[in-house]
């Protein structure tokens, strides 16, 4: 491809608005379904922090935040493997918590119609189960 290829890519990329290119992930998936998009550590960390907050209250969230911070230090394949082992251990340790059905504490036990409550009383997702993923 050489220099001519670079010129063509620069010409293409200059036409794409940045940094908030909405829908590019879906477009890449449609055009090149087997192409993997790798997110940078910062964006993974930012996404998880958005769900967990800066100061998670639950122990599972605190551990996941620490794991996320450790991910920022991964520099090679051996460290990546070690991190994945730690993450798998975290998932295993918190499996019961992560798969437990959640209902709001304000609902009396035995009540089964909580899903039909007004939006303000409906349960919210517990964000401690947030995982790094391949979002676009």
C-alpha positions, 0 to 999 in steps of 0.5 A: 500500500505504501505512501499512496495508501496512507494518503488515501486513508488520510483523505478518508479519515479527514472527512469523518467527524471526530471524536463523537462518531455515532454509529461507527461501531454498527457500521463496521459490524455491518460492513466487516462482521468478522472485524474486532474493534479493540477499545483502549484502556481509558474508554474501558475504565471510563465505561466501568466507572460510569456504572460503578461510580468513583466510590462503589459501596458494595464489595463486589463493585470495589473489587471490580473497580480495583481490577479495572484500575489494574487493567490500566497497567497491563502492558504485555500478553503475560500480564493480560493473561494474569489479569484475565485469571484475576477477573475470572476469579472475581466472577467466580467469587461473586457469581451468586451475587451477580446472578441473584434476581434483584427487587427493590427493598421497598416492595413487600416480600412475596409481592409479584407485581413489582414489574408493573409498578410506576417507573420511579418504583421499578428496580434498577440494574445493579451495576456491579456486574458491569464488565469490560466489553467490546462496545463500539 
